[in-house]
Amino acid sequence: MRKHALSLLAAAAVGLTASMASAADLPRKAPAYIPPPAPPPITWTGCYFGANIGGIFGRVETDFNNFNNGFNNGEFSSNNSGFAGGGQIGCDYQFAGGWVIGFRNMFDGTSLRRDRTINFGALEGAELHVKTQWFDALTGRLGYAFAPGWLLYGQGGVVWANTEANVTFAGFESGDRSRTRSGWTAGGGVEWMFAPNWSAFLEGNYMDFGNRDRTVFDGTLNGPCGDNFGGCNFNAKATAVTVLVGVNYRFGWGKAPY
């Protein structure tokens, strides 16, 4: 009887072992695939600062007149070009999908200058000197993010520039030195967010500083303007165009902009 029970127990053990081995050989179901979380959407909301460099192309149109008799001594225009470079700081806010509004202040130094000899009228032989040392543009902008990481924008606002324009004739100088002029500016460009927190832009802007009268001679000398004690002045209208490339470092309002 005992021998029979032991035989049954041994058989049960062998059967259990075989069943476990068979279950181990069965294929196991792969774990369910859990995709990684989607990257946060690119947003232009936030602030930034950066640097820029490029070219500036200026134009000055001048009219020379006599104080006493209103005689026009002549007029001419002058084009010049130079380099511009500096920095910018601003903030943007993205809303309604891809629309972006913002503001920016850009301050650039320039090498824009031109020396020109006057070859007409009573001031023939005089030297006209025009120079722009820097400009500061405060603009608002409106743009649209037309693709991930790309922003197309237009902008406009006010601009100030430090300019110098004077005339030298027969050893006398008009005495008009550097001063700050104000005007308006408009332009646009495209910006590309190429890496987390970094963007690059290409843009063009037009600047108009209006007309400004400057005294050449004050009329205390027998002089080049016609009459004795007949002073002269000239009216100068200055405009400029900039083409700039730049890079910005962006930091979000509590979240990364990429």
PEQUIJO-V944769 format. One record per backbone hydrogen bond with DSSP energy under -0.5 kcal/mol. CO is the residue of the C=O (numbers start at 1). NH is the residue of the N-H. If there is no record, write none. Layout:
((CO NH) (CO NH))
//
This chain:
((1 5) (2 6) (3 7) (4 8) (5 9) (6 10) (7 11) (8 12) (9 13) (10 14) (11 15) (12 16) (13 17) (14 18) (15 19) (16 20) (17 21) (18 22) (19 23) (20 24) (21 25) (22 26) (23 26) (33 35) (46 92) (47 251) (48 90) (49 249) (50 88) (51 247) (52 86) (53 245) (54 84) (55 243) (56 82) (57 241) (58 80) (59 239) (60 78) (61 237) (62 76) (63 235) (64 73) (64 74) (65 233) (66 70) (71 66) (71 73) (74 64) (76 62) (78 60) (80 58) (82 56) (83 111) (84 54) (85 109) (86 52) (87 107) (88 50) (89 105) (90 48) (91 103) (92 46) (93 101) (95 99) (96 98) (98 145) (99 95) (100 143) (101 93) (102 141) (103 91) (104 139) (105 89) (106 137) (107 87) (108 135) (109 85) (112 132) (114 130) (116 128) (118 125) (121 124) (123 126) (126 118) (126 128) (127 129) (127 168) (128 116) (129 166) (130 114) (131 164) (132 112) (133 110) (134 162) (135 108) (136 160) (137 106) (137 139) (138 158) (139 104) (140 156) (141 102) (142 154) (143 100) (144 146) (144 152) (147 150) (149 193) (150 147) (151 191) (152 144) (153 189) (154 142) (155 187) (156 140) (157 185) (158 138) (159 183) (160 136) (161 163) (161 181) (162 133) (162 134) (163 179) (164 131) (166 129) (167 174) (168 127) (169 172) (172 169) (175 177) (179 163) (179 181) (181 161) (183 159) (184 208) (185 157) (186 206) (187 155) (188 204) (189 153) (190 202) (191 151) (192 194) (192 200) (195 198) (197 250) (198 195) (199 248) (200 192) (201 246) (202 190) (203 244) (204 188) (205 242) (206 186) (207 240) (208 184) (210 238) (212 236) (214 234) (217 232) (221 223) (223 226) (225 227) (227 223) (227 230) (229 231) (231 67) (232 216) (232 217) (233 65) (234 214) (234 236) (235 63) (236 212) (236 238) (237 61) (238 209) (239 59) (240 207) (241 57) (242 205) (243 55) (244 203) (245 53) (246 201) (247 51) (248 199) (248 250) (249 49) (251 47) (252 254) (257 43))
//
